[in-house]
Amino acid sequence: ARGELIKALEALRALPQPDRNGLFLQLAALREQAERLTRLAPEFRPDETPPTAAEGGAPESFWQNWWRNISRYVRIDLHADQDIRPLLAGQSLAQVRLALALTLEQAQWGALNAQPQVYTAALDQARQVLGSYFDAENPAVQSLQQRIATLAEQPVAVQAPDLRPALLALQAY
């Protein structure tokens, strides 16, 4: 009985120990990073206009002045062959960020409760949100996608060995 118990203990010691607390903290850091993501297309800020001739800048031609004034109201996209995605307004961007934060929180829950199905499904959903609503060429988005892919490979649960022989030997003793 003692020999069977020692075999069972050694089998348990040989199991990998997933760092659930570390995964939880890494996902929390990703949630904070997701809060700082910008929208898919750049937003217009009227205070970023180039200086005019009166302000000490180069004189503008009629067409430059016209383009600067009309670009406040109209956005022309010269890449019509690419996917057309809606621009995120302030409230829509907040909702997308919230959805991303909630999927990362769900992954945190899955990591802490050793639920690999919940964990991987939540991280897959987070990748889909990033791919659908944010610019894939943005370095912050690329970094976030890489970290999510790395964390998706981390185990959150381990398969316990069969302890039945040790229990039977102990009961027989």
Z-matrix of the N, CA and C atoms (Angstrom, degrees):
N
C 1 1.460
C 2 1.524 1 110.03
N 3 1.336 2 115.16 1 -41.23
C 4 1.462 3 119.27 2 -179.61
C 5 1.535 4 110.38 3 -65.29
N 6 1.319 5 117.19 4 -39.17
C 7 1.460 6 121.46 5 178.51
C 8 1.523 7 111.59 6 -63.59
N 9 1.337 8 117.13 7 -41.17
C 10 1.464 9 120.68 8 178.18
C 11 1.526 10 111.01 9 -66.29
N 12 1.349 11 116.48 10 -38.51
C 13 1.469 12 119.66 11 178.11
C 14 1.525 13 110.88 12 -65.02
N 15 1.329 14 116.94 13 -39.72
C 16 1.463 15 120.24 14 178.93
C 17 1.523 16 110.26 15 -65.63
N 18 1.335 17 117.71 16 -40.51
C 19 1.470 18 120.60 17 177.03
C 20 1.524 19 111.09 18 -61.70
N 21 1.343 20 116.25 19 -42.47
C 22 1.466 21 120.18 20 179.72
C 23 1.523 22 111.01 21 -65.45
N 24 1.341 23 117.61 22 -41.69
C 25 1.466 24 121.00 23 178.83
C 26 1.528 25 111.38 24 -64.13
N 27 1.330 26 117.17 25 -41.08
C 28 1.466 27 120.15 26 178.71
C 29 1.528 28 110.91 27 -66.64
N 30 1.324 29 117.02 28 -36.10
C 31 1.463 30 119.72 29 176.46
C 32 1.518 31 110.47 30 -65.31
N 33 1.338 32 117.21 31 -38.04
C 34 1.467 33 120.37 32 177.65
C 35 1.526 34 111.51 33 -68.90
N 36 1.330 35 117.22 34 -38.38
C 37 1.469 36 120.41 35 179.24
C 38 1.526 37 112.02 36 -68.02
N 39 1.319 38 116.82 37 -27.41
C 40 1.465 39 120.69 38 -178.78
C 41 1.531 40 112.81 39 -77.14
N 42 1.330 41 117.51 40 -13.10
C 43 1.466 42 120.37 41 -179.56
C 44 1.525 43 110.59 42 -68.33
N 45 1.332 44 117.31 43 143.62
C 46 1.474 45 119.22 44 174.76
C 47 1.528 46 109.50 45 -69.61
N 48 1.307 47 114.85 46 143.85
C 49 1.462 48 120.46 47 179.39
C 50 1.527 49 108.94 48 -103.47
N 51 1.334 50 118.12 49 104.67
C 52 1.473 51 119.04 50 179.20
C 53 1.528 52 110.50 51 -67.09
N 54 1.303 53 115.36 52 140.07
C 55 1.460 54 122.06 53 -179.97
C 56 1.527 55 108.52 54 -88.71
N 57 1.319 56 115.79 55 81.02
C 58 1.469 57 119.91 56 -176.39
C 59 1.530 58 111.66 57 -67.99
N 60 1.325 59 116.50 58 -38.33
C 61 1.467 60 118.64 59 178.72
C 62 1.522 61 110.83 60 -65.64
N 63 1.323 62 116.77 61 -39.50
C 64 1.461 63 120.04 62 177.25
C 65 1.514 64 111.80 63 -64.02
N 66 1.345 65 117.30 64 -42.09
C 67 1.469 66 120.54 65 176.74
C 68 1.523 67 110.91 66 -61.83
N 69 1.340 68 116.02 67 -41.12
C 70 1.462 69 120.49 68 179.20
C 71 1.528 70 110.09 69 -59.77
N 72 1.335 71 116.80 70 -45.71
C 73 1.462 72 120.33 71 -178.16
C 74 1.528 73 111.87 72 -69.85
N 75 1.325 74 117.40 73 -36.20
C 76 1.461 75 119.85 74 177.23
C 77 1.521 76 111.29 75 -65.94
N 78 1.322 77 116.36 76 -39.95
C 79 1.472 78 119.59 77 177.49
C 80 1.530 79 111.00 78 -67.66
N 81 1.327 80 117.19 79 -33.78
C 82 1.471 81 119.97 80 176.11
C 83 1.531 82 110.11 81 -64.77
N 84 1.328 83 116.88 82 -39.61
C 85 1.467 84 119.82 83 177.21
C 86 1.523 85 110.89 84 -65.42
N 87 1.332 86 117.34 85 -37.09
C 88 1.470 87 120.13 86 177.17
C 89 1.526 88 110.98 87 -66.68
N 90 1.336 89 116.63 88 -35.40
C 91 1.470 90 119.64 89 176.86
C 92 1.520 91 110.41 90 -62.27
N 93 1.331 92 116.90 91 -42.05
C 94 1.465 93 120.10 92 178.25
C 95 1.527 94 110.84 93 -65.27
N 96 1.332 95 116.32 94 -38.38
C 97 1.466 96 120.36 95 177.97
C 98 1.528 97 110.58 96 -66.34
N 99 1.315 98 117.08 97 -36.59
C 100 1.466 99 121.03 98 -179.95
C 101 1.526 100 111.32 99 -66.31
N 102 1.307 101 117.96 100 -27.64
C 103 1.467 102 120.85 101 178.86
C 104 1.522 103 112.04 102 -67.71
N 105 1.332 104 116.65 103 -20.74
C 106 1.464 105 120.31 104 -177.78
C 107 1.520 106 113.20 105 -98.43
N 108 1.327 107 118.17 106 5.50
C 109 1.463 108 120.31 107 179.65
C 110 1.518 109 110.50 108 -69.18
N 111 1.325 110 114.69 109 146.85
C 112 1.458 111 119.17 110 179.31
C 113 1.513 112 109.74 111 -98.85
N 114 1.283 113 115.29 112 170.29
C 115 1.460 114 121.23 113 -177.04
C 116 1.517 115 111.54 114 -71.26
N 117 1.329 116 115.95 115 169.73
C 118 1.463 117 122.88 116 -176.51
C 119 1.522 118 112.00 117 -62.70
N 120 1.304 119 116.95 118 -45.99
C 121 1.465 120 121.08 119 179.72
C 122 1.522 121 108.35 120 -112.49
N 123 1.312 122 117.68 121 149.97
C 124 1.464 123 119.03 122 -179.29
C 125 1.518 124 111.01 123 -65.57
N 126 1.293 125 115.41 124 144.77
C 127 1.461 126 119.56 125 178.96
C 128 1.520 127 109.69 126 -92.57
N 129 1.296 128 115.35 127 154.06
C 130 1.453 129 120.59 128 179.93
C 131 1.509 130 109.75 129 -83.66
N 132 1.315 131 114.97 130 131.88
C 133 1.467 132 120.94 131 175.81
C 134 1.521 133 107.01 132 -124.59
N 135 1.318 134 118.35 133 111.69
C 136 1.466 135 120.00 134 -174.08
C 137 1.523 136 113.82 135 -65.27
N 138 1.329 137 119.07 136 -18.50
C 139 1.455 138 120.20 137 -178.41
C 140 1.535 139 112.38 138 -81.20
N 141 1.326 140 118.28 139 1.32
C 142 1.460 141 121.85 140 -178.93
C 143 1.528 142 111.89 141 -103.01
N 144 1.317 143 117.93 142 28.98
C 145 1.457 144 120.67 143 -179.91
C 146 1.525 145 109.15 144 -77.26
N 147 1.320 146 118.12 145 147.64
C 148 1.468 147 120.10 146 179.04
C 149 1.528 148 110.18 147 -68.24
N 150 1.313 149 116.52 148 152.93
C 151 1.471 150 118.25 149 -179.71
C 152 1.528 151 110.99 150 -67.28
N 153 1.312 152 115.10 151 142.10
C 154 1.469 153 120.69 152 179.25
C 155 1.525 154 109.07 153 -87.99
N 156 1.328 155 115.94 154 177.01
C 157 1.472 156 120.71 155 -179.23
C 158 1.523 157 110.87 156 -62.69
N 159 1.326 158 117.30 157 -33.82
C 160 1.462 159 120.70 158 179.84
C 161 1.528 160 111.06 159 -68.46
N 162 1.336 161 117.05 160 -26.03
C 163 1.465 162 121.37 161 -179.32
C 164 1.520 163 112.46 162 -92.41
N 165 1.291 164 118.59 163 5.19
C 166 1.462 165 120.98 164 178.19
C 167 1.516 166 113.68 165 100.25
N 168 1.320 167 118.15 166 3.83
C 169 1.462 168 120.94 167 179.04
C 170 1.517 169 111.01 168 -91.82
N 171 1.305 170 116.38 169 -176.78
C 172 1.463 171 121.06 170 177.86
C 173 1.527 172 109.35 171 -71.36
N 174 1.317 173 117.68 172 145.39
C 175 1.474 174 119.00 173 179.88
C 176 1.530 175 110.44 174 -66.18
N 177 1.332 176 115.12 175 140.36
C 178 1.459 177 120.95 176 -179.66
C 179 1.521 178 110.09 177 -89.66
N 180 1.305 179 114.71 178 145.59
C 181 1.457 180 118.43 179 173.28
C 182 1.538 181 107.50 180 -80.87
N 183 1.306 182 115.14 181 171.08
C 184 1.461 183 119.90 182 179.08
C 185 1.531 184 110.36 183 -59.75
N 186 1.345 185 116.26 184 -42.60
C 187 1.461 186 119.95 185 -176.49
C 188 1.530 187 111.69 186 -70.37
N 189 1.299 188 118.93 187 -36.07
C 190 1.469 189 120.84 188 176.68
C 191 1.525 190 110.60 189 -64.96
N 192 1.309 191 115.56 190 -42.13
C 193 1.460 192 119.93 191 178.15
C 194 1.524 193 110.24 192 -64.71
N 195 1.338 194 116.33 193 -44.07
C 196 1.462 195 120.57 194 178.57
C 197 1.526 196 110.41 195 -61.23
N 198 1.328 197 117.36 196 -45.59
C 199 1.478 198 121.14 197 -179.10
C 200 1.536 199 110.86 198 -63.15
N 201 1.325 200 117.12 199 -41.13
C 202 1.467 201 120.45 200 179.13
C 203 1.528 202 110.24 201 -62.58
N 204 1.314 203 118.32 202 -39.71
C 205 1.460 204 121.39 203 -179.35
C 206 1.524 205 111.87 204 -73.69
N 207 1.323 206 117.94 205 -41.97
C 208 1.470 207 120.13 206 -176.42
C 209 1.524 208 111.33 207 -75.52
N 210 1.326 209 118.28 208 -26.53
C 211 1.473 210 120.23 209 -177.88
C 212 1.522 211 112.23 210 -68.41
N 213 1.301 212 117.40 211 -11.25
C 214 1.465 213 119.89 212 174.15
C 215 1.529 214 111.76 213 -70.35
N 216 1.326 215 116.47 214 -26.37
C 217 1.448 216 121.16 215 -172.70
C 218 1.520 217 114.18 216 -111.02
N 219 1.321 218 117.85 217 -24.85
C 220 1.458 219 121.42 218 -173.51
C 221 1.527 220 108.82 219 -128.44
N 222 1.312 221 115.25 220 138.93
C 223 1.468 222 120.45 221 174.88
C 224 1.517 223 107.19 222 -117.70
N 225 1.325 224 116.78 223 122.83
C 226 1.456 225 121.91 224 179.64
C 227 1.517 226 108.15 225 -107.62
N 228 1.328 227 115.86 226 124.92
C 229 1.456 228 121.22 227 179.22
C 230 1.516 229 108.01 228 -106.29
N 231 1.315 230 117.08 229 117.68
C 232 1.452 231 121.36 230 -177.23
C 233 1.525 232 112.37 231 -89.98
N 234 1.318 233 117.73 232 2.83
C 235 1.462 234 122.14 233 -179.84
C 236 1.524 235 108.82 234 -111.32
N 237 1.307 236 116.36 235 68.98
C 238 1.465 237 121.13 236 -176.22
C 239 1.518 238 112.60 237 -72.90
N 240 1.326 239 117.98 238 -16.22
C 241 1.458 240 119.90 239 -179.03
C 242 1.529 241 112.58 240 -78.02
N 243 1.308 242 118.07 241 -12.65
C 244 1.456 243 121.40 242 179.99
C 245 1.528 244 110.16 243 -85.58
N 246 1.326 245 115.04 244 167.75
C 247 1.462 246 119.76 245 178.36
C 248 1.519 247 109.94 246 -61.57
N 249 1.317 248 114.39 247 139.44
C 250 1.458 249 119.58 248 177.02
C 251 1.518 250 107.58 249 -96.35
N 252 1.303 251 115.64 250 120.10
C 253 1.462 252 121.24 251 -179.84
C 254 1.518 253 108.15 252 -122.34
N 255 1.306 254 116.81 253 144.80
C 256 1.463 255 118.37 254 -179.40
C 257 1.528 256 110.88 255 -69.34
N 258 1.334 257 114.57 256 145.33
C 259 1.452 258 119.30 257 175.32
C 260 1.518 259 108.75 258 -74.84
N 261 1.297 260 115.66 259 141.04
C 262 1.459 261 119.84 260 -179.90
C 263 1.518 262 109.67 261 -88.50
N 264 1.306 263 115.27 262 123.24
C 265 1.460 264 119.73 263 173.75
C 266 1.521 265 107.97 264 -81.68
N 267 1.304 266 118.04 265 178.81
C 268 1.452 267 121.78 266 -176.61
C 269 1.515 268 113.53 267 -56.79
N 270 1.335 269 117.19 268 -48.76
C 271 1.457 270 120.92 269 -178.02
C 272 1.524 271 110.70 270 -71.66
N 273 1.316 272 118.20 271 -38.19
C 274 1.462 273 120.70 272 178.13
C 275 1.518 274 110.83 273 -64.85
N 276 1.323 275 116.99 274 -40.40
C 277 1.458 276 120.75 275 177.54
C 278 1.518 277 110.44 276 -62.73
N 279 1.326 278 116.90 277 -40.50
C 280 1.461 279 120.40 278 177.93
C 281 1.523 280 110.72 279 -63.94
N 282 1.329 281 117.23 280 -38.53
C 283 1.462 282 120.37 281 178.80
C 284 1.525 283 111.61 282 -67.62
N 285 1.321 284 117.55 283 -38.84
C 286 1.467 285 120.65 284 178.27
C 287 1.522 286 110.00 285 -67.38
N 288 1.325 287 116.75 286 -42.19
C 289 1.469 288 119.68 287 176.38
C 290 1.521 289 111.01 288 -61.28
N 291 1.319 290 116.84 289 -40.12
C 292 1.462 291 121.02 290 178.41
C 293 1.524 292 110.84 291 -64.69
N 294 1.328 293 117.03 292 -42.36
C 295 1.470 294 120.15 293 177.58
C 296 1.521 295 110.95 294 -61.88
N 297 1.322 296 116.71 295 -40.99
C 298 1.463 297 120.75 296 178.11
C 299 1.524 298 110.82 297 -65.59
N 300 1.325 299 117.00 298 -42.22
C 301 1.464 300 120.42 299 178.61
C 302 1.526 301 111.09 300 -64.36
N 303 1.329 302 116.70 301 -38.44
C 304 1.466 303 119.59 302 179.72
C 305 1.525 304 111.98 303 -67.76
N 306 1.327 305 117.57 304 -37.65
C 307 1.465 306 118.65 305 177.44
C 308 1.523 307 110.84 306 -66.99
N 309 1.330 308 116.84 307 -36.32
C 310 1.465 309 119.22 308 177.35
C 311 1.530 310 110.96 309 -69.75
N 312 1.334 311 117.64 310 -34.83
C 313 1.465 312 120.39 311 174.77
C 314 1.526 313 110.94 312 -65.97
N 315 1.314 314 116.02 313 -37.47
C 316 1.459 315 119.89 314 177.61
C 317 1.533 316 109.82 315 -64.87
N 318 1.318 317 117.34 316 -38.34
C 319 1.468 318 120.85 317 176.24
C 320 1.530 319 110.08 318 -65.43
N 321 1.324 320 117.06 319 -36.88
C 322 1.465 321 120.14 320 176.21
C 323 1.524 322 110.48 321 -61.66
N 324 1.316 323 116.25 322 -43.95
C 325 1.463 324 120.25 323 179.12
C 326 1.526 325 110.11 324 -61.68
N 327 1.337 326 116.24 325 -44.07
C 328 1.456 327 120.17 326 179.14
C 329 1.515 328 112.27 327 -62.60
N 330 1.323 329 117.20 328 -36.10
C 331 1.467 330 120.51 329 178.82
C 332 1.523 331 111.01 330 -69.31
N 333 1.322 332 116.86 331 -43.99
C 334 1.469 333 119.55 332 -178.12
C 335 1.519 334 112.47 333 -69.62
N 336 1.320 335 117.02 334 -31.85
C 337 1.462 336 120.34 335 -177.22
C 338 1.525 337 113.25 336 -98.99
N 339 1.329 338 116.77 337 12.52
C 340 1.469 339 122.58 338 177.86
C 341 1.525 340 111.82 339 53.45
N 342 1.326 341 116.25 340 48.98
C 343 1.463 342 123.12 341 177.79
C 344 1.524 343 108.18 342 -113.86
N 345 1.344 344 117.99 343 89.16
C 346 1.465 345 119.23 344 -175.75
C 347 1.523 346 114.01 345 -64.42
N 348 1.327 347 118.56 346 -29.94
C 349 1.463 348 119.94 347 179.39
C 350 1.529 349 110.66 348 -66.46
N 351 1.318 350 116.29 349 -44.64
C 352 1.469 351 120.89 350 179.41
C 353 1.523 352 109.77 351 -65.34
N 354 1.315 353 115.88 352 -42.99
C 355 1.467 354 122.30 353 -178.12
C 356 1.531 355 111.28 354 -60.38
N 357 1.322 356 116.95 355 -52.00
C 358 1.469 357 119.53 356 -177.59
C 359 1.527 358 111.76 357 -70.26
N 360 1.334 359 117.59 358 -36.86
C 361 1.469 360 119.79 359 178.39
C 362 1.525 361 110.74 360 -64.07
N 363 1.322 362 117.35 361 -40.74
C 364 1.465 363 120.72 362 179.84
C 365 1.527 364 110.82 363 -66.65
N 366 1.326 365 117.43 364 -40.85
C 367 1.462 366 119.37 365 179.18
C 368 1.527 367 111.29 366 -69.04
N 369 1.322 368 117.87 367 -35.23
C 370 1.470 369 120.48 368 175.09
C 371 1.523 370 110.76 369 -64.09
N 372 1.314 371 116.44 370 -40.71
C 373 1.461 372 120.55 371 178.80
C 374 1.531 373 110.29 372 -66.22
N 375 1.321 374 117.38 373 -37.80
C 376 1.468 375 120.50 374 177.60
C 377 1.528 376 110.37 375 -63.69
N 378 1.332 377 117.16 376 -39.46
C 379 1.469 378 120.53 377 177.33
C 380 1.521 379 110.66 378 -64.52
N 381 1.334 380 117.48 379 -38.32
C 382 1.462 381 120.36 380 178.69
C 383 1.522 382 111.47 381 -65.86
N 384 1.327 383 117.20 382 -40.35
C 385 1.469 384 120.42 383 178.55
C 386 1.521 385 109.48 384 -64.06
N 387 1.332 386 116.89 385 -43.89
C 388 1.464 387 119.67 386 179.03
C 389 1.521 388 111.15 387 -61.86
N 390 1.313 389 117.10 388 -43.48
C 391 1.456 390 120.62 389 -178.72
C 392 1.515 391 113.54 390 -69.19
N 393 1.329 392 116.90 391 -30.92
C 394 1.459 393 120.17 392 -176.16
C 395 1.518 394 113.89 393 -82.77
N 396 1.313 395 117.28 394 -35.06
C 397 1.459 396 119.02 395 -168.94
C 398 1.522 397 115.25 396 -115.80
N 399 1.323 398 117.98 397 -6.98
C 400 1.459 399 119.36 398 -177.98
C 401 1.521 400 110.00 399 -125.14
N 402 1.312 401 116.19 400 155.73
C 403 1.451 402 123.28 401 -177.85
C 404 1.525 403 109.66 402 -69.99
N 405 1.322 404 116.83 403 120.49
C 406 1.466 405 121.46 404 -177.52
C 407 1.524 406 111.97 405 -69.69
N 408 1.311 407 118.33 406 -17.20
C 409 1.457 408 121.04 407 179.60
C 410 1.520 409 112.58 408 -89.07
N 411 1.311 410 117.78 409 -5.67
C 412 1.457 411 122.24 410 177.47
C 413 1.527 412 108.48 411 -70.94
N 414 1.332 413 118.96 412 128.17
C 415 1.470 414 120.35 413 -178.76
C 416 1.527 415 113.59 414 -60.80
N 417 1.318 416 117.99 415 -33.55
C 418 1.469 417 120.26 416 178.97
C 419 1.527 418 110.56 417 -66.78
N 420 1.324 419 116.82 418 -39.30
C 421 1.468 420 121.01 419 179.09
C 422 1.523 421 109.98 420 -69.22
N 423 1.327 422 116.72 421 -42.12
C 424 1.461 423 120.39 422 178.06
C 425 1.525 424 110.95 423 -61.38
N 426 1.307 425 116.82 424 -42.76
C 427 1.468 426 121.07 425 178.51
C 428 1.519 427 110.88 426 -62.73
N 429 1.312 428 116.32 427 -42.90
C 430 1.466 429 120.55 428 179.72
C 431 1.529 430 110.73 429 -65.06
N 432 1.326 431 117.34 430 -40.91
C 433 1.463 432 120.22 431 178.34
C 434 1.526 433 111.37 432 -65.17
N 435 1.316 434 117.62 433 -39.59
C 436 1.457 435 120.67 434 178.38
C 437 1.521 436 111.39 435 -65.26
N 438 1.328 437 117.35 436 -41.67
C 439 1.464 438 120.53 437 179.19
C 440 1.520 439 110.85 438 -65.83
N 441 1.322 440 117.25 439 -39.31
C 442 1.464 441 120.49 440 178.29
C 443 1.524 442 109.96 441 -65.13
N 444 1.333 443 116.85 442 -41.32
C 445 1.468 444 119.82 443 178.00
C 446 1.524 445 111.21 444 -64.04
N 447 1.317 446 116.90 445 -38.13
C 448 1.470 447 120.59 446 178.26
C 449 1.517 448 110.77 447 -67.26
N 450 1.322 449 116.81 448 -43.57
C 451 1.470 450 119.90 449 -179.43
C 452 1.520 451 112.00 450 -69.53
N 453 1.329 452 117.43 451 -27.65
C 454 1.469 453 119.89 452 179.09
C 455 1.519 454 111.65 453 -65.75
N 456 1.328 455 117.00 454 -24.59
C 457 1.456 456 120.86 455 179.68
C 458 1.534 457 112.73 456 -81.97
N 459 1.316 458 116.94 457 -13.35
C 460 1.463 459 120.49 458 -178.02
C 461 1.532 460 110.36 459 -74.65
N 462 1.338 461 117.34 460 135.46
C 463 1.471 462 119.28 461 178.07
C 464 1.526 463 111.02 462 -76.95
N 465 1.322 464 115.87 463 142.44
C 466 1.461 465 120.37 464 176.80
C 467 1.524 466 111.53 465 -113.92
N 468 1.316 467 117.17 466 -11.99
C 469 1.462 468 121.41 467 179.35
C 470 1.520 469 108.38 468 -140.64
N 471 1.321 470 115.25 469 151.92
C 472 1.462 471 120.59 470 177.13
C 473 1.517 472 108.78 471 -122.26
N 474 1.312 473 114.98 472 151.79
C 475 1.458 474 121.13 473 178.14
C 476 1.521 475 108.06 474 -88.46
N 477 1.319 476 116.91 475 116.65
C 478 1.469 477 121.30 476 -179.21
C 479 1.529 478 109.87 477 -71.66
N 480 1.323 479 116.87 478 143.14
C 481 1.471 480 119.35 479 178.32
C 482 1.528 481 110.63 480 -70.94
N 483 1.318 482 116.12 481 165.74
C 484 1.457 483 121.68 482 179.83
C 485 1.528 484 109.11 483 -74.04
N 486 1.314 485 116.91 484 117.35
C 487 1.468 486 122.30 485 -179.54
C 488 1.526 487 111.94 486 -100.50
N 489 1.319 488 117.22 487 5.27
C 490 1.458 489 121.70 488 -177.72
C 491 1.535 490 112.75 489 -59.38
N 492 1.343 491 120.35 490 -43.80
C 493 1.468 492 118.06 491 179.75
C 494 1.526 493 112.79 492 -60.28
N 495 1.318 494 117.85 493 -39.09
C 496 1.447 495 120.79 494 179.28
C 497 1.521 496 111.45 495 -66.86
N 498 1.355 497 115.81 496 -41.86
C 499 1.470 498 118.92 497 178.05
C 500 1.517 499 112.01 498 -65.01
N 501 1.328 500 117.37 499 -41.57
C 502 1.471 501 120.36 500 178.60
C 503 1.525 502 111.60 501 -64.02
N 504 1.362 503 115.79 502 -39.98
C 505 1.458 504 119.00 503 178.87
C 506 1.525 505 110.46 504 -66.04
N 507 1.325 506 116.91 505 -38.40
C 508 1.463 507 120.65 506 179.16
C 509 1.518 508 110.82 507 -67.92
N 510 1.332 509 117.87 508 -40.70
C 511 1.464 510 120.89 509 178.25
C 512 1.528 511 110.63 510 -67.52
N 513 1.296 512 117.66 511 -37.23
C 514 1.460 513 120.85 512 178.44
C 515 1.525 514 110.84 513 -67.98
N 516 1.311 515 118.19 514 -32.25
C 517 1.454 516 122.06 515 179.09
C 518 1.533 517 109.30 516 -67.83
